[in-house]
Amino acid sequence: MGIAIWISIPFVLLFLRVDQFDHGLTVCPSKYFLNRDCPGCGLTRATMHILHFDFVNAWAFNKLSFFIFPFLVMIYFHVVGRYFGKNWFGFLRSYYSSGKKKKSVEGK
């Protein structure tokens, strides 16, 4: 059941309007309490605009999204690939334990 949710995430986001998250209340504590933008402010909105190929507005919302989005895509494919027994991004393997203990370098 969990993999169906992971697989459906990009399709659901693509069917939403591009400006779905542009309006409404903020969930950022920095913006809410201090009325100041944090480095992550606008990242959700920018990611949504990148998904819809609206790069100009994505850049206006948060420039950091162009660096974060490729990693989000990579993590998405890693999680879905792990379900199907693929190991496309081996360096992400350290985040998932296989249940085996690693031997220490000193031989203890």
SVG drawing of the C-alpha trace seen along z (x, -y; Angstrom):
<svg xmlns="http://www.w3.org/2000/svg" viewBox="-5 -41 47 50">
<polyline fill="none" stroke="black" stroke-width="0.4" points="0.0,0.0 2.8,-2.4 4.5,-2.1 1.2,-3.2 1.3,-6.4 4.9,-7.0 4.3,-6.3 1.2,-8.6 2.8,-11.7 4.2,-13.3 1.0,-12.5 -1.2,-14.2 1.1,-17.2 1.0,-17.5 -2.8,-17.4 -3.0,-20.3 -3.0,-23.8 0.5,-25.4 -0.6,-28.1 -2.2,-25.7 0.2,-26.6 0.8,-30.2 -1.8,-31.7 -2.9,-31.0 -1.4,-30.9 2.2,-30.3 3.5,-27.4 7.0,-28.9 7.7,-29.9 10.2,-32.5 7.7,-34.2 4.9,-33.8 6.6,-35.1 9.4,-37.3 7.9,-38.4 11.2,-37.4 11.9,-34.9 14.0,-31.9 16.1,-30.1 13.3,-27.6 10.5,-30.1 8.9,-29.6 10.5,-26.2 7.2,-24.3 5.8,-26.9 9.0,-26.9 9.1,-23.1 5.5,-23.1 6.4,-25.7 9.4,-23.6 7.2,-20.5 5.0,-22.5 8.0,-23.9 7.4,-27.5 11.0,-28.3 10.7,-32.1 8.2,-32.0 10.1,-29.2 13.2,-31.4 11.3,-34.2 9.9,-32.1 13.2,-30.5 16.4,-30.2 17.5,-27.3 14.8,-25.1 17.0,-24.6 19.6,-22.9 17.1,-20.9 14.7,-19.7 17.2,-17.3 17.9,-15.7 14.2,-15.3 13.8,-13.5 16.8,-11.3 15.4,-10.4 12.0,-9.7 13.4,-7.3 15.6,-5.7 12.7,-4.9 10.5,-3.6 13.5,-1.6 14.2,0.0 10.7,1.4 11.3,3.1 14.8,4.4 16.8,1.8 19.7,-0.1 20.1,-3.0 21.7,-5.3 24.0,-3.2 25.4,-6.1 21.9,-6.6 22.0,-3.0 23.5,-4.1 20.1,-5.6 18.5,-2.2 19.9,0.5 19.9,4.1 19.9,5.5 23.6,6.6 26.1,5.1 29.2,3.6 32.5,4.8 34.7,2.2 38.0,1.3 39.9,2.2 38.5,5.8 36.7,5.6"/>
</svg>
